[in-house]
Amino acid sequence: MKLLKDILYGVSLSAVSGDTNVMVNNVHFDSRKVEMDDVFVAIRGTVTDGHNYIQKAVDSGARAIVCEQLPELMVNGVSYIQVEDCHSALSIIASNFYDNPSKNLKLIGVTGTNGKTTVSTLLYNLFKKAGYKVGLISTIKVLVDEKEYKTSHTTPDALTINDYLFKMNVEGVEFCFMEVSSHGIHQKRAEGLHFEGAIFTNLSHDHLDYHKTFAEYRDTKKKLFDGLPKTAFALVNIDDKNGLVMLQNTKAKKYTYALKSFADYRAQILERQFNGQLLKVDDNELWSRLIGDFNAYNLLAIYATADILGLEKMEILRLMSELENVDGRFQYFISKEKITAIVDYAHTPDALKNVLVTINALRTGNENVITVVGCGGDRDKSKRPVMGYIASEMSDQAIFTSDNPRTESPAAIIEEMEAGVEPQNTRKVLSIENRRQAINTACKLAMANDIILVAGKGHETYQETNGVRVDFDDFKEVKEALESLKK
């Protein structure tokens, strides 16, 4: 149990009714989880408002209520804490409740539109290979040293984050690499955390259903860097024009990386092949199994971060040469008939373009590129025609299909993608609503040496329609489809 006034330390309080010098058992923002002597934080969400469940929490035994608006009925023996912002309060309370675990390790935040998962995961793998105890909080999974936990959000809620960090403290973890999404920053899930550093990968069209404007999306990312202490580092990609924006108000020590611009860390691509690429990093050559310009940026960010954190440069390069692709990120195999199938998480226009640019750069000229792609439902609609344009313009054959339709009509989503197709490319487009059928069709169309790209879902092993998730793994589907055709 914890003393209520201790877990409120650092929270900006507007009013207090009741005693804060009392012991509390646990903290929740879901009233259904509240038990005797717990603290309930009333969060205003996009769907529900926690303030509507204050009395339910009290009836369940809550000892304290943290809220933005005090209820009309206040029960004797319950402490009511009024704050300006419950999202911010929850994050600070969560850190205090778990004894500020981020201060006991080196926590590195990774943000940007694309590359967050690859950079954070590969940093975890590299430091693990270097002999450290390491943590990872990512879109795909959470790792506490070697123990794995499943996750459903890029940036979990503040209580969950601090719970994982506390578990890392118990296991003696020294470094933790954490994806920090724009949603997570906006909802202040990372507030109250002590970051050793932050990495900015790039910024492009995404999440405009949530942030409304690109400027708001950019400025939300920037808040991570604005909040860094002077003891931390800020590492940004300055080939992206938004990189310098991230550094404008930060107190942290500034570092830059680039392939095209003058920067603290630079790399050059010397050779490209399907099984890897040769890079020149800090005047040393590095062969990596990760291919594409986008991965060259990711690798450079990894190199720079490891160097800033004190690893020896030649050791970093040696360990980087052993790194393999992250699941669902340019994950590929070549069938017996010499058909190359690639599965990638590319679900933004920029990511899709990057993958297709990489594929086209590796072509000898005779192969056809067949792209299977969809767009998620209940998400940014403005990117759908752009995705349709890119897929049809940069492929020999594009097949538009379902991604995760969620509560939207798959046919309507595909229609919005078709709106971006130029007249000269309409002959190259097929629309097949069923994703399995779309992948099977791509495999039937492919000839020897052709390349199939299945984009959008990457590591996901499900498809979601109207709140129901069914098993669906793009890599498994395309592999089985190619193998079954030749039996």
Secondary structure as GFF3:
##gff-version 3
##sequence-region A 1 487
A	DSSP	beta_strand	2	3	.	.	.	ID=ss1
A	DSSP	alpha_helix	4	7	.	.	.	ID=ss2
A	DSSP	beta_strand	13	17	.	.	.	ID=ss3
A	DSSP	beta_strand	23	24	.	.	.	ID=ss4
A	DSSP	beta_strand	27	28	.	.	.	ID=ss5
A	DSSP	three_ten_helix	31	33	.	.	.	ID=ss6
A	DSSP	beta_strand	39	41	.	.	.	ID=ss7
A	DSSP	three_ten_helix	50	53	.	.	.	ID=ss8
A	DSSP	alpha_helix	54	59	.	.	.	ID=ss9
A	DSSP	beta_strand	64	67	.	.	.	ID=ss10
A	DSSP	beta_strand	79	83	.	.	.	ID=ss11
A	DSSP	alpha_helix	86	97	.	.	.	ID=ss12
A	DSSP	three_ten_helix	101	104	.	.	.	ID=ss13
A	DSSP	beta_strand	106	111	.	.	.	ID=ss14
A	DSSP	alpha_helix	116	129	.	.	.	ID=ss15
A	DSSP	beta_strand	134	137	.	.	.	ID=ss16
A	DSSP	beta_strand	141	144	.	.	.	ID=ss17
A	DSSP	beta_strand	147	150	.	.	.	ID=ss18
A	DSSP	alpha_helix	158	170	.	.	.	ID=ss19
A	DSSP	beta_strand	175	179	.	.	.	ID=ss20
A	DSSP	alpha_helix	182	186	.	.	.	ID=ss21
A	DSSP	beta_strand	195	200	.	.	.	ID=ss22
A	DSSP	alpha_helix	208	211	.	.	.	ID=ss23
A	DSSP	alpha_helix	214	226	.	.	.	ID=ss24
A	DSSP	beta_strand	233	237	.	.	.	ID=ss25
A	DSSP	alpha_helix	243	247	.	.	.	ID=ss26
A	DSSP	beta_strand	253	258	.	.	.	ID=ss27
A	DSSP	beta_strand	265	273	.	.	.	ID=ss28
A	DSSP	beta_strand	276	281	.	.	.	ID=ss29
A	DSSP	beta_strand	284	288	.	.	.	ID=ss30
A	DSSP	alpha_helix	293	308	.	.	.	ID=ss31
A	DSSP	alpha_helix	313	320	.	.	.	ID=ss32
A	DSSP	beta_strand	331	334	.	.	.	ID=ss33
A	DSSP	beta_strand	340	344	.	.	.	ID=ss34
A	DSSP	alpha_helix	349	362	.	.	.	ID=ss35
A	DSSP	beta_strand	369	373	.	.	.	ID=ss36
A	DSSP	three_ten_helix	381	383	.	.	.	ID=ss37
A	DSSP	alpha_helix	384	394	.	.	.	ID=ss38
A	DSSP	beta_strand	397	400	.	.	.	ID=ss39
A	DSSP	alpha_helix	410	418	.	.	.	ID=ss40
A	DSSP	three_ten_helix	423	428	.	.	.	ID=ss41
A	DSSP	beta_strand	429	431	.	.	.	ID=ss42
A	DSSP	alpha_helix	435	445	.	.	.	ID=ss43
A	DSSP	beta_strand	451	455	.	.	.	ID=ss44
A	DSSP	beta_strand	462	465	.	.	.	ID=ss45
A	DSSP	beta_strand	468	471	.	.	.	ID=ss46
A	DSSP	alpha_helix	474	485	.	.	.	ID=ss47
###
